[in-house]
Amino acid sequence: MPVFTRFSRSPQPGIPGAEAETERDEREEALAEEVGTPGPGSGSRLARLRAWSTRHPRAARALRLTTTTAAAVLVLGALLLPNTLPAVEPDRFARIPAEAVVGAVVMLVLPRRPRLVAAVLYGLGLTALTTVNLLDMGFNEYLGRGFNAALDWDLLPDAQAYVEDTLGGGVATAAAVGAVVLVLVVAAVMVAATIRLADVLARHRPRATKGALLAGTAWVTCSALGLTLFGGPIASERGAGALRVHAQRTVESLRDEAAFVKQAKADTFGNTPPGQLLPDLRGKDVIFTFIESYGRSAVEDPVMAPGVDRTLDTSTEALAKAGFRARSGWLTSATYGGSSWLGHSTTMSGLWIDNQRRYRTVTAGDHLTLTKAFQKTGAWDTVGVMPGVQKGWPEEKWYGLDKLYDAFDLGYRGPKFSWSTMPDQYALEAFQRRVHGKKRDKPLMSFVILTSSHQPWAPLPEMVGWDELGDGSVFDAVQKAGKKASDVITDTTKSRQEYGRSIQYSVTSLTQWLERYGTDDTVLVFLGDHQPIARVSGNRASRDVPVSIVAKDPKILDKVAGWKWTEGLKPDRDAPVWKMSAFRDRFLTAFGSTPHASGG
């Protein structure tokens, strides 16, 4: 707050005219703030401002009114801002925020210097509130949940990496810098706005006091009577409520971590001897495959479903001609819109892993994964095929994989398709050449993660002749002819259409591979890791994903007959729905494993 040296006598409390002189001081300081921070020549600037205001009273009044109105709109907007994009409607701002009434009262009772400090802190509080609301919008849009300050900071580098892979390094850097600049700008603007309003309240204390009293009375009355407007309460405490929710979310996350550590130590099959694990699958080549973003919306949404359903029906018929039968149901994923590794680990571990801290906790331990159960028997070779992995992946040991084939181990020399390092068709053919098609002493358990249906679904690969795949260079022309990610990612309709096409491509690649290379001893389990983002699946979409088991040997499907799954690759709407964490134990039990618990 600017301070000016005055040569007139300082007003004393209780002396007539003291209050008027104090208000005059504050008016002069407010005028000075409109000019700038005082320094050499500040007196002359103040004099010039007074002269300009005298010559142009209407313009000066309009400037003051505009500045004050803008400050009030910013503060009220920040206090009433929702935390989801669909909720940002004009009627959401037709409320009386309790935080504004309390703030006005505080500014009215404080003397000048403490008032300045309070105004700055209030502005910084509004900055924090706006920031978490914007983060909530982003997380709700992409992950179907709000931002968690205790868990989600680690995801921000992943978000930047996704933008870099999708739109380029320059855009990713600009986005990161822009986000930091945006927060700083919001802080500066909010602090300036609260200081401005605090000064206006102080200069018009009698009228402001009456206004605050009226607003407070109105708020209490509306709250007591439960009065609503546009479907919401007139008396709002949105700002305080949002910060309270985030604080509670953080505390609950810390408590959850301690409880989950104990939960992860308990394992129904933790002490099962190797000979009693999966006896009914001995001699079978078992493949667990996740299709990126393959969610229930792909099968049921009116935009995406027609094409995907045709693909599922056609693939079911083609597999039947090759001797394969299928059963399908639904699993409720632990994640939504992204963080695929949470879906993978939940399915394989039998634990509900819905956040990064749980993931780190469980992967640092020895909880038995379904894939590791195969390794533990000693009856299978175990491999992972993960074209999306481009750096060290210590989870390989936790999953029980003897060998991991990542993006650099599959011999691909073609172009990337946005985030996806290679088309699914190529990844599967490389899996066949390097792993599945080779002779071995033991059957094979494979853990395959397909990536072509990863957002932003542009450009998309297309099926080529299996004998034409080579080193992947054949996809150069396909990639160049494809749609630009920037054109699709900003258009909801195009995103939904291209998402549907990507699922069709991934399912076709996988089922054609099975027709081409599957044997009497092949057992394929494939499923989605999560639903696509809300912009594609809808704001109220479930977290369900399809899951299918495919085999030639009728005994395999007889083992799961009690699951009541739908015949074919397309699960019925009313097919059974399990939590994803239930799959491991059901699968182990169905194929003869004997429970021997550990921990707990």
C-alpha positions as CSV (number, residue, x, y, z in Angstrom):
1,M,0.0,0.0,0.0
2,P,1.5,3.4,-1.0
3,V,2.5,5.6,1.9
4,F,2.7,9.4,1.4
5,T,4.5,11.9,3.8
6,R,2.0,14.4,5.0
7,F,2.8,17.8,6.5
8,S,-0.6,18.4,8.0
9,R,-1.3,17.4,11.5
10,S,-2.2,13.7,11.9
11,P,-5.8,13.2,13.0
12,Q,-6.3,11.9,16.5
13,P,-9.1,9.5,17.6
14,G,-12.0,11.3,19.1
15,I,-11.1,14.7,17.7
16,P,-13.8,16.2,15.4
17,G,-12.9,15.8,11.7
18,A,-10.5,12.9,12.3
19,E,-12.8,10.4,10.6
20,A,-13.3,12.6,7.6
21,E,-9.6,13.2,7.3
22,T,-8.8,9.5,7.5
23,E,-11.2,8.8,4.7
24,R,-9.7,11.6,2.7
25,D,-6.2,10.0,3.2
26,E,-7.6,6.7,2.0
27,R,-9.1,8.3,-1.1
28,E,-5.8,9.9,-1.9
29,E,-4.0,6.6,-1.5
30,A,-6.5,4.9,-3.8
31,L,-6.0,7.6,-6.4
32,A,-2.2,7.1,-6.1
33,E,-2.7,3.3,-6.7
34,E,-4.4,4.0,-9.9
35,V,-1.3,5.9,-11.0
36,G,1.3,3.5,-9.7
37,T,3.6,2.7,-6.9
38,P,4.9,5.9,-5.2
39,G,8.5,6.9,-5.7
40,P,10.4,9.9,-6.9
41,G,7.9,12.2,-8.5
42,S,4.8,10.4,-7.0
43,G,3.5,13.7,-5.7
44,S,3.5,15.2,-9.2
45,R,1.8,12.1,-10.6
46,L,-0.9,12.4,-7.9
47,A,-1.3,16.0,-8.8
48,R,-1.6,15.2,-12.5
49,L,-4.2,12.6,-11.7
50,R,-6.2,15.1,-9.6
51,A,-6.0,17.6,-12.4
52,W,-7.1,15.1,-15.0
53,S,-10.0,13.9,-12.8
54,T,-11.0,17.6,-12.4
55,R,-10.9,18.2,-16.1
56,H,-12.6,14.9,-17.0
57,P,-14.9,14.0,-14.1
58,R,-17.1,11.7,-16.1
59,A,-14.2,9.8,-17.5
60,A,-12.6,9.5,-14.1
61,R,-15.9,8.3,-12.6
62,A,-16.3,5.8,-15.4
63,L,-12.8,4.5,-15.0
64,R,-13.3,4.0,-11.2
65,L,-16.6,2.3,-11.7
66,T,-15.2,0.0,-14.5
67,T,-12.2,-1.0,-12.4
68,T,-14.3,-1.7,-9.3
69,T,-16.9,-3.6,-11.3
70,A,-14.3,-5.7,-12.9
71,A,-12.7,-6.5,-9.6
72,A,-16.1,-7.5,-8.1
73,V,-16.8,-9.8,-11.1
74,L,-13.4,-11.5,-10.7
75,V,-13.8,-12.1,-7.0
76,L,-17.4,-13.3,-7.2
77,G,-16.6,-15.4,-10.3
78,A,-13.7,-17.1,-8.5
79,L,-15.9,-17.8,-5.4
80,L,-18.7,-19.3,-7.5
81,L,-16.7,-21.1,-10.2
82,P,-17.8,-24.8,-10.5
83,N,-15.2,-27.5,-10.8
84,T,-16.5,-29.2,-13.9
85,L,-16.8,-27.9,-17.4
86,P,-20.5,-28.9,-18.0
87,A,-21.4,-26.9,-14.8
88,V,-20.0,-23.6,-16.1
89,E,-23.3,-22.0,-16.9
90,P,-24.5,-18.4,-16.2
91,D,-27.1,-19.5,-13.7
92,R,-24.3,-20.9,-11.4
93,F,-23.2,-17.4,-10.8
94,A,-26.6,-16.1,-9.6
95,R,-25.7,-16.8,-5.9
96,I,-24.8,-15.0,-2.8
97,P,-21.3,-16.3,-1.7
98,A,-20.8,-16.4,2.1
99,E,-17.1,-15.8,1.6
100,A,-17.8,-12.5,-0.1
101,V,-19.9,-11.3,2.8
102,V,-17.3,-12.4,5.4
103,G,-14.5,-10.9,3.4
104,A,-16.3,-7.5,3.2
105,V,-16.9,-7.5,6.9
106,V,-13.3,-8.2,7.6
107,M,-12.1,-5.4,5.3
108,L,-14.5,-3.0,6.9
109,V,-13.3,-3.5,10.5
110,L,-9.6,-3.6,9.9
111,P,-7.4,-0.5,9.8
112,R,-5.4,0.3,6.7
113,R,-2.3,-1.7,7.0
114,P,-3.9,-5.0,8.3
115,R,-6.6,-4.5,5.7
116,L,-3.9,-4.5,3.0
117,V,-2.4,-7.7,4.4
118,A,-5.8,-9.3,4.6
119,A,-6.7,-8.3,1.0
120,V,-3.4,-9.8,-0.3
121,L,-4.1,-13.1,1.6
122,Y,-7.7,-13.1,0.3
123,G,-6.5,-12.7,-3.2
124,L,-4.0,-15.5,-2.9
125,G,-6.7,-17.7,-1.4
126,L,-8.8,-17.0,-4.5
127,T,-5.9,-17.9,-6.6
128,A,-5.6,-21.3,-4.9
129,L,-9.3,-21.8,-5.2
130,T,-9.3,-21.0,-8.9
131,T,-6.3,-23.3,-9.5
132,V,-7.8,-26.3,-7.8
133,N,-11.1,-25.7,-9.7
134,L,-9.3,-25.6,-13.0
135,L,-7.3,-28.8,-12.1
136,D,-10.6,-30.4,-11.1
137,M,-12.0,-29.5,-14.5
138,G,-9.1,-31.1,-16.3
139,F,-9.1,-34.3,-14.2
140,N,-12.9,-34.7,-14.4
141,E,-12.7,-34.3,-18.2
142,Y,-9.9,-36.8,-18.7
143,L,-9.9,-39.1,-15.6
144,G,-13.5,-38.8,-14.5
145,R,-12.6,-37.6,-11.0
146,G,-11.4,-34.5,-9.2
147,F,-7.8,-33.5,-8.6
148,N,-6.1,-35.0,-5.5
149,A,-3.4,-32.8,-4.0
150,A,-1.9,-35.8,-2.1
151,L,-1.6,-38.1,-5.1
152,D,-1.8,-36.4,-8.5
153,W,1.2,-34.1,-8.8
154,D,3.2,-37.1,-10.2
155,L,0.7,-37.3,-13.1
156,L,1.5,-33.8,-14.4
157,P,4.8,-34.9,-16.0
158,D,2.9,-37.8,-17.6
159,A,0.4,-35.2,-19.0
160,Q,3.2,-33.1,-20.4
161,A,4.8,-36.3,-22.0
162,Y,1.4,-37.1,-23.6
163,V,1.1,-33.6,-25.0
164,E,4.7,-33.9,-26.3
165,D,4.0,-37.2,-28.0
166,T,0.7,-36.0,-29.4
167,L,1.3,-32.4,-30.5
168,G,5.1,-32.0,-30.4
169,G,7.7,-30.9,-27.9
170,G,7.2,-27.2,-28.7
171,V,3.5,-27.3,-27.8
172,A,4.3,-29.3,-24.6
173,T,6.9,-26.8,-23.5
174,A,4.6,-23.9,-24.4
175,A,1.7,-25.5,-22.5
176,A,3.9,-26.0,-19.4
177,V,5.2,-22.5,-19.4
178,G,1.7,-21.2,-20.2
179,A,0.3,-23.0,-17.1
180,V,2.9,-21.4,-14.8
181,V,2.3,-18.0,-16.3
182,L,-1.5,-18.4,-16.0
183,V,-1.2,-19.1,-12.3
184,L,1.0,-16.1,-11.8
185,V,-1.3,-13.9,-13.8
186,V,-4.3,-15.1,-11.9
187,A,-2.5,-14.4,-8.6
188,A,-1.6,-10.9,-9.7
189,V,-5.1,-10.1,-10.9
190,M,-6.8,-11.6,-7.9
191,V,-4.6,-9.7,-5.4
192,A,-5.1,-6.4,-7.3
193,A,-8.9,-7.0,-7.4
194,T,-9.2,-7.7,-3.6
195,I,-7.0,-4.7,-2.8
196,R,-9.2,-2.5,-5.0
197,L,-12.4,-3.7,-3.4
198,A,-11.0,-3.4,0.1
199,D,-10.1,0.3,-0.6
200,V,-13.5,1.0,-2.1
201,L,-15.2,-0.5,1.0
202,A,-13.0,1.6,3.3
203,R,-13.7,4.8,1.4
204,H,-17.4,4.2,1.5
205,R,-17.6,2.6,5.0
206,P,-21.1,3.7,6.1
207,R,-22.8,2.6,2.9
208,A,-20.6,-0.5,2.6
209,T,-21.5,-1.5,6.2
210,K,-25.1,-1.3,5.4
211,G,-24.6,-3.3,2.2
212,A,-22.7,-6.0,4.0
213,L,-25.4,-6.2,6.7
214,L,-28.1,-6.5,4.0
215,A,-26.1,-9.1,2.1
216,G,-25.4,-11.1,5.3
217,T,-29.1,-11.0,6.3
218,A,-30.1,-12.1,2.8
219,W,-27.7,-15.0,2.9
220,V,-28.8,-16.2,6.4
221,T,-32.5,-15.9,5.3
222,C,-32.0,-17.8,2.1
223,S,-30.0,-20.5,3.8
224,A,-32.5,-20.9,6.7
225,L,-35.4,-21.2,4.3
226,G,-33.6,-23.3,1.7
227,L,-34.4,-20.9,-1.1
228,T,-33.2,-21.9,-4.5
229,L,-32.7,-20.2,-7.9
230,F,-32.1,-22.0,-11.2
231,G,-32.0,-25.3,-9.4
232,G,-29.4,-24.4,-6.8
233,P,-29.3,-22.7,-3.4
234,I,-29.1,-18.9,-3.4
235,A,-27.0,-18.9,-0.3
236,S,-23.6,-20.3,-1.5
237,E,-20.5,-21.4,0.3
238,R,-19.0,-22.9,-2.9
239,G,-15.5,-21.5,-2.3
240,A,-15.0,-22.7,1.3
241,G,-16.8,-26.0,0.4
242,A,-14.4,-26.7,-2.5
243,L,-11.3,-26.1,-0.3
244,R,-12.8,-28.2,2.4
245,V,-13.4,-31.1,0.0
246,H,-9.8,-30.9,-1.2
247,A,-8.5,-30.9,2.3
248,Q,-10.7,-33.9,3.3
249,R,-9.6,-35.7,0.1
250,T,-6.0,-35.2,1.0
251,V,-6.5,-36.4,4.6
252,E,-8.5,-39.5,3.4
253,S,-5.8,-40.3,0.9
254,L,-3.1,-40.4,3.6
255,R,-5.3,-42.6,5.8
256,D,-6.1,-44.8,2.8
257,E,-2.4,-45.4,2.2
258,A,-1.9,-46.9,5.7
259,A,-4.9,-49.1,5.4
260,F,-4.0,-50.3,1.9
261,V,-0.5,-51.4,3.1
262,K,-2.2,-53.9,5.4
263,Q,-4.7,-54.9,2.8
264,A,-1.9,-55.7,0.2
265,K,-0.2,-58.0,2.7
266,A,-3.2,-60.3,2.8
267,D,-3.5,-62.6,-0.1
268,T,-6.0,-65.5,-0.6
269,F,-3.5,-67.4,-2.8
270,G,-0.3,-66.0,-1.4
271,N,0.9,-69.3,0.1
272,T,-0.5,-71.6,-2.5
273,P,2.1,-74.2,-3.5
274,P,3.2,-74.0,-7.2
275,G,1.7,-77.4,-7.9
276,Q,-1.8,-76.2,-6.8
277,L,-1.8,-73.1,-9.0
278,L,-3.7,-73.2,-12.4
279,P,-3.5,-77.0,-12.8
280,D,-6.4,-76.9,-15.4
281,L,-4.4,-74.7,-17.7
282,R,-1.2,-76.8,-17.9
283,G,0.0,-77.2,-21.5
284,K,-1.9,-74.1,-22.7
285,D,-0.5,-71.0,-24.2
286,V,-2.3,-68.2,-22.3
287,I,-2.3,-64.6,-23.5
288,F,-3.7,-61.7,-21.5
289,T,-4.2,-58.7,-23.7
290,F,-5.4,-55.2,-22.8
291,I,-6.8,-53.0,-25.5
292,E,-6.3,-49.3,-24.7
293,S,-9.5,-47.4,-23.8
294,Y,-11.8,-50.2,-24.8
295,G,-14.8,-49.3,-22.7
296,R,-18.5,-50.1,-22.5
297,S,-19.2,-46.9,-24.5
298,A,-17.5,-48.4,-27.6
299,V,-20.2,-51.2,-27.5
300,E,-23.2,-49.2,-26.6
301,D,-22.9,-45.6,-27.5
302,P,-25.0,-44.7,-30.6
303,V,-22.1,-43.0,-32.4
304,M,-19.4,-45.5,-31.8
305,A,-21.3,-48.8,-31.3
306,P,-22.6,-49.5,-34.8
307,G,-19.1,-49.9,-36.3
308,V,-17.6,-51.6,-33.2
309,D,-20.5,-54.0,-32.9
310,R,-20.2,-55.0,-36.6
311,T,-16.5,-55.6,-36.0
312,L,-17.3,-57.8,-32.9
313,D,-19.9,-59.8,-34.8
314,T,-17.7,-60.2,-37.8
315,S,-14.8,-61.3,-35.7
316,T,-16.9,-63.7,-33.7
317,E,-18.0,-65.4,-36.9
318,A,-14.5,-65.5,-38.3
319,L,-13.1,-67.0,-35.1
320,A,-15.9,-69.6,-35.1
321,K,-14.9,-70.7,-38.6
322,A,-11.3,-71.1,-37.3
323,G,-12.6,-73.2,-34.5
324,F,-12.6,-70.7,-31.7
325,R,-15.5,-69.9,-29.3
326,A,-15.8,-66.9,-27.0
327,R,-17.5,-65.8,-23.8
328,S,-17.8,-62.1,-22.8
329,G,-18.8,-60.1,-19.7
330,W,-18.1,-56.8,-18.0
331,L,-15.5,-55.6,-15.5
332,T,-15.7,-52.2,-13.7
333,S,-12.3,-50.6,-14.1
334,A,-10.4,-48.9,-11.2
335,T,-9.6,-46.0,-13.5
336,Y,-11.3,-43.9,-16.1
337,G,-10.0,-42.0,-19.1
338,G,-6.4,-42.7,-18.5
339,S,-3.8,-44.1,-16.1
340,S,-4.0,-47.5,-17.8
341,W,-1.5,-49.1,-15.5
342,L,-4.0,-48.8,-12.7
343,G,-6.4,-51.1,-14.7
344,H,-3.6,-53.5,-15.6
345,S,-2.4,-53.9,-12.0
346,T,-6.0,-54.1,-10.5
347,T,-6.9,-57.0,-12.9
348,M,-3.7,-58.9,-12.3
349,S,-3.4,-58.4,-8.5
350,G,-7.0,-58.7,-7.3
351,L,-6.6,-55.4,-5.4
352,W,-8.5,-52.2,-6.1
353,I,-5.6,-49.9,-7.3
354,D,-7.3,-46.6,-8.2
355,N,-4.5,-44.1,-7.5
356,Q,-0.8,-43.7,-8.0
357,R,0.1,-44.2,-4.3
358,R,-1.6,-47.5,-4.1
359,Y,0.1,-48.5,-7.3
360,R,3.5,-47.7,-5.9
361,T,2.7,-49.5,-2.7
362,V,1.6,-52.7,-4.3
363,T,4.3,-52.9,-7.0
364,A,7.0,-52.5,-4.3
365,G,5.7,-55.6,-2.5
366,D,5.3,-59.2,-3.3
367,H,1.5,-59.6,-3.6
368,L,0.8,-62.4,-6.1
369,T,-0.2,-61.2,-9.5
370,L,-2.1,-63.5,-11.9
371,T,0.8,-63.3,-14.4
372,K,3.3,-64.2,-11.6
373,A,1.2,-67.2,-10.6
374,F,2.1,-68.7,-14.0
375,Q,5.8,-68.0,-13.4
376,K,5.6,-69.4,-9.8
377,T,4.4,-72.8,-11.2
378,G,7.6,-73.2,-13.2
379,A,5.4,-74.7,-15.9
380,W,5.3,-71.7,-18.2
381,D,7.7,-69.2,-19.8
382,T,6.4,-65.7,-19.1
383,V,6.8,-62.7,-21.3
384,G,5.5,-59.1,-21.6
385,V,4.9,-57.3,-24.9
386,M,4.6,-53.6,-24.2
387,P,5.1,-51.3,-27.2
388,G,4.1,-48.3,-25.0
389,V,7.1,-48.7,-22.6
390,Q,10.0,-46.5,-23.6
391,K,12.1,-46.4,-20.4
392,G,13.1,-48.6,-17.6
393,W,10.1,-50.5,-16.1
394,P,10.9,-52.1,-12.7
395,E,7.3,-53.5,-12.5
396,E,8.5,-56.3,-14.8
397,K,9.6,-58.3,-11.7
398,W,6.3,-57.7,-9.8
399,Y,4.3,-59.0,-12.8
400,G,6.5,-62.1,-12.9
401,L,7.8,-61.7,-16.4
402,D,10.9,-63.7,-17.5
403,K,11.4,-61.3,-20.4
404,L,10.0,-57.9,-21.4
405,Y,9.7,-56.7,-25.0
406,D,9.3,-52.9,-25.0
407,A,9.1,-50.3,-27.8
408,F,12.8,-50.8,-28.7
409,D,12.8,-54.6,-28.7
410,L,10.2,-55.3,-31.5
411,G,12.3,-54.1,-34.5
412,Y,9.8,-51.4,-35.6
413,R,11.2,-48.9,-38.1
414,G,7.9,-47.2,-39.1
415,P,6.4,-43.9,-37.9
416,K,4.7,-43.3,-34.6
417,F,1.0,-42.8,-34.6
418,S,0.6,-39.9,-32.1
419,W,1.3,-41.4,-28.7
420,S,1.3,-45.0,-29.9
421,T,4.8,-46.1,-30.9
422,M,3.6,-48.7,-33.4
423,P,0.4,-50.1,-34.8
424,D,-1.1,-53.0,-33.0
425,Q,-1.0,-55.2,-36.0
426,Y,2.8,-54.8,-36.2
427,A,3.2,-55.3,-32.5
428,L,1.3,-58.6,-32.7
429,E,3.2,-59.8,-35.7
430,A,6.5,-59.0,-34.0
431,F,5.3,-60.9,-30.9
432,Q,4.6,-63.9,-33.2
433,R,8.0,-63.7,-34.9
434,R,10.1,-63.1,-31.8
435,V,8.2,-65.0,-29.1
436,H,5.0,-66.9,-29.8
437,G,6.0,-68.6,-33.0
438,K,9.3,-70.0,-31.7
439,K,9.6,-73.6,-30.4
440,R,10.1,-73.9,-26.7
441,D,10.2,-76.5,-24.0
442,K,7.3,-75.0,-22.0
443,P,4.0,-73.3,-22.9
444,L,3.9,-69.5,-22.9
445,M,2.1,-67.0,-20.8
446,S,2.1,-63.6,-22.4
447,F,1.1,-60.2,-21.1
448,V,0.4,-57.9,-24.1
449,I,-0.6,-54.2,-24.0
450,L,-2.0,-52.8,-27.3
451,T,-1.8,-49.0,-27.8
452,S,-3.3,-48.0,-31.1
453,S,-6.6,-47.0,-29.5
454,H,-4.9,-44.5,-27.2
455,Q,-6.2,-40.9,-27.4
456,P,-6.1,-38.6,-29.4
457,W,-7.0,-41.2,-32.0
458,A,-5.3,-39.4,-34.9
459,P,-3.6,-40.4,-37.1
460,L,-4.9,-43.9,-37.0
461,P,-3.2,-47.0,-38.6
462,E,-5.1,-49.2,-41.0
463,M,-4.9,-52.9,-41.6
464,V,-2.3,-54.0,-44.2
465,G,-1.5,-57.5,-45.5
466,W,0.1,-59.5,-42.7
467,D,2.9,-60.6,-45.1
468,E,3.6,-56.9,-46.0
469,L,4.4,-55.7,-42.5
470,G,8.1,-56.1,-42.7
471,D,9.8,-53.6,-40.4
472,G,6.8,-51.3,-40.3
473,S,7.9,-48.9,-43.0
474,V,4.8,-49.8,-44.9
475,F,2.9,-47.5,-42.4
476,D,4.7,-44.4,-43.6
477,A,2.1,-43.6,-46.2
478,V,-0.8,-44.5,-43.8
479,Q,0.5,-42.2,-41.2
480,K,1.0,-39.3,-43.6
481,A,-2.5,-39.7,-45.0
482,G,-4.1,-39.8,-41.6
483,K,-5.9,-37.0,-39.7
484,K,-4.0,-34.5,-37.6
485,A,-4.2,-34.9,-33.9
486,S,-4.8,-31.2,-33.5
487,D,-7.9,-31.4,-35.7
488,V,-9.4,-34.3,-33.8
489,I,-8.5,-33.5,-30.2
490,T,-10.5,-30.2,-30.4
491,D,-13.6,-31.7,-32.0
492,T,-15.9,-33.9,-29.8
493,T,-17.7,-35.4,-32.7
494,K,-14.5,-36.3,-34.6
495,S,-13.0,-37.7,-31.4
496,R,-15.9,-40.0,-30.9
497,Q,-15.9,-41.2,-34.5
498,E,-12.1,-41.7,-34.6
499,Y,-12.2,-43.5,-31.2
500,G,-14.7,-46.0,-32.5
501,R,-12.5,-46.6,-35.6
502,S,-9.5,-47.1,-33.3
503,I,-11.3,-49.8,-31.3
504,Q,-12.4,-51.5,-34.6
505,Y,-8.8,-51.5,-35.7
506,S,-7.4,-53.0,-32.4
507,V,-10.0,-55.7,-32.2
508,T,-9.5,-56.6,-35.8
509,S,-5.8,-56.8,-35.4
510,L,-6.1,-59.1,-32.4
511,T,-8.7,-61.4,-33.7
512,Q,-7.1,-61.8,-37.1
513,W,-3.8,-62.6,-35.3
514,L,-5.6,-65.3,-33.4
515,E,-7.2,-66.7,-36.5
516,R,-3.8,-66.7,-38.2
517,Y,-1.5,-68.0,-35.4
518,G,-3.8,-69.5,-32.7
519,T,-3.6,-73.2,-32.0
520,D,-5.7,-75.8,-30.2
521,D,-3.8,-74.9,-27.0
522,T,-4.2,-71.1,-27.3
523,V,-6.3,-69.3,-24.6
524,L,-6.8,-65.6,-25.2
525,V,-8.2,-63.3,-22.5
526,F,-8.6,-59.7,-23.7
527,L,-10.3,-56.7,-22.1
528,G,-10.2,-52.9,-21.9
529,D,-8.2,-51.0,-19.3
530,H,-10.7,-48.2,-18.9
531,Q,-13.4,-46.1,-20.6
532,P,-12.2,-43.3,-23.0
533,I,-12.3,-39.7,-21.6
534,A,-15.5,-38.0,-20.7
535,R,-15.6,-35.9,-23.9
536,V,-16.0,-39.2,-25.8
537,S,-17.8,-41.5,-23.4
538,G,-20.0,-38.9,-21.8
539,N,-20.1,-37.2,-18.4
540,R,-22.2,-40.0,-16.8
541,A,-20.7,-43.0,-18.4
542,S,-20.0,-46.1,-16.3
543,R,-16.5,-47.4,-15.7
544,D,-17.3,-50.8,-17.2
545,V,-15.1,-52.4,-19.8
546,P,-15.7,-55.6,-22.0
547,V,-13.8,-58.7,-21.2
548,S,-13.6,-61.9,-23.3
549,I,-12.1,-65.4,-23.1
550,V,-11.5,-67.2,-26.4
551,A,-10.3,-70.7,-26.9
552,K,-10.6,-73.8,-29.2
553,D,-10.6,-76.4,-26.4
554,P,-14.2,-76.6,-25.2
555,K,-13.0,-77.6,-21.7
556,I,-11.6,-74.1,-21.2
557,L,-15.0,-72.4,-21.7
558,D,-16.7,-75.1,-19.7
559,K,-14.6,-74.1,-16.7
560,V,-16.1,-70.6,-16.8
561,A,-19.7,-71.6,-17.6
562,G,-20.8,-70.6,-14.1
563,W,-19.8,-67.0,-14.8
564,K,-22.9,-66.7,-17.1
565,W,-21.0,-64.6,-19.6
566,T,-22.5,-64.0,-23.1
567,E,-21.5,-66.2,-26.0
568,G,-19.4,-64.4,-28.5
569,L,-17.2,-61.3,-28.3
570,K,-19.9,-58.8,-27.6
571,P,-21.3,-58.9,-24.0
572,D,-25.0,-58.4,-23.5
573,R,-26.1,-55.3,-21.7
574,D,-27.3,-57.4,-18.8
575,A,-24.2,-59.7,-18.7
576,P,-22.6,-60.0,-15.3
577,V,-20.6,-57.0,-14.1
578,W,-17.7,-57.6,-11.6
579,K,-15.2,-55.2,-10.1
580,M,-12.0,-55.5,-12.0
581,S,-10.3,-56.6,-8.7
582,A,-12.5,-59.7,-8.6
583,F,-11.1,-61.2,-11.8
584,R,-7.8,-62.6,-10.4
585,D,-9.4,-64.8,-7.8
586,R,-12.3,-65.9,-10.0
587,F,-9.8,-66.9,-12.7
588,L,-7.5,-68.8,-10.4
589,T,-10.4,-70.6,-8.8
590,A,-12.0,-71.5,-12.2
591,F,-8.9,-73.2,-13.4
592,G,-8.3,-75.3,-10.3
593,S,-6.1,-73.2,-8.0
594,T,-6.3,-74.0,-4.3
595,P,-6.4,-71.0,-1.8
596,H,-3.7,-70.8,0.8
597,A,-3.8,-67.4,2.4
598,S,-0.9,-65.3,3.5
599,G,-0.5,-62.1,5.5
600,G,-3.5,-60.3,7.0
